[in-house]
């Protein structure tokens, strides 16, 4: 029985040595026999910058924005004035909520549009929707609106630094997702 075990052990070792040998390499002559590459020189004269671009005739569509009125604009009493003569400067806003739920953000925005005379902004900073109110140059002005927001039921309201619009206030104001007032 011991001899039989030794024979199997030796045969197993020989089989492992034969199977674990080196793999035969690919010869260069074999690579040249690949279909379509026999003695084909590279064309190094091709310049992709010399290609001509196609001209696309894209005509801008006439916007009929005067006819479209959103729910938020109806709540304010008419369409919003989207013309702005101001510019962006560092300042403060009052953030009412930061949530991942888009419907909750829309609901809070509608309530804010009704409750505040300042501009209301909805910003999307992945994955959060942030509802912010006002364009304040000083923290003190923003803190007054923060107190008003807390009294109105926006208990999570706090003052945040933001890039604000410096210019005349809009007639009616809500701005969604980074649109300029």
Residue pairs with C-beta under 8 A, 6 or more apart in sequence:
32 38
32 39
66 79
69 79
71 110
72 109
72 110
72 113
72 174
73 79
73 80
73 172
73 174
75 110
75 113
75 114
76 113
76 172
76 173
76 174
77 172
78 172
79 172
80 170
80 171
80 172
80 173
80 174
81 170
81 171
81 172
82 181
84 165
84 167
84 170
84 180
84 181
85 167
85 168
86 165
86 166
86 167
86 168
86 181
87 165
87 166
87 167
88 163
88 164
88 165
88 166
89 137
89 163
89 164
89 165
89 166
90 161
90 162
90 163
90 164
91 135
91 136
91 137
91 161
91 162
91 163
91 164
91 166
92 134
92 136
92 137
92 138
92 139
92 141
92 142
92 159
92 160
92 161
92 162
92 164
93 121
93 132
93 133
93 134
93 135
93 136
93 142
93 159
93 160
93 162
93 164
94 132
94 133
94 134
94 136
94 142
94 145
94 146
94 149
94 157
94 158
94 159
94 160
95 130
95 131
95 132
95 133
95 157
95 158
95 159
95 160
96 108
96 112
96 131
96 132
96 133
96 149
96 154
96 156
96 157
97 104
97 105
97 108
97 129
97 130
97 131
97 154
97 156
98 128
98 129
98 130
98 156
99 105
99 108
99 128
99 129
100 127
100 128
100 129
101 129
102 129
104 129
105 122
105 129
105 130
105 131
106 122
108 131
108 154
109 120
109 122
109 131
109 174
109 176
111 154
112 120
112 131
112 133
112 154
113 120
113 174
115 149
115 152
116 133
116 134
116 145
116 148
116 149
118 133
118 134
118 135
118 145
118 169
118 173
119 133
119 134
119 135
119 165
119 169
119 170
119 173
119 174
119 175
119 181
120 131
120 132
120 133
120 173
120 174
120 175
121 131
121 132
121 133
121 174
121 175
121 176
122 129
122 130
122 131
122 132
122 174
122 175
122 176
122 177
123 129
123 130
123 132
123 177
123 178
124 130
124 177
124 178
132 160
132 162
133 145
133 149
134 141
134 142
134 145
134 164
135 164
135 165
135 166
135 169
135 181
136 142
136 145
136 164
137 164
137 166
139 159
142 159
143 159
146 157
146 158
146 159
149 157
150 157
165 180
165 181
170 181
173 181
175 181
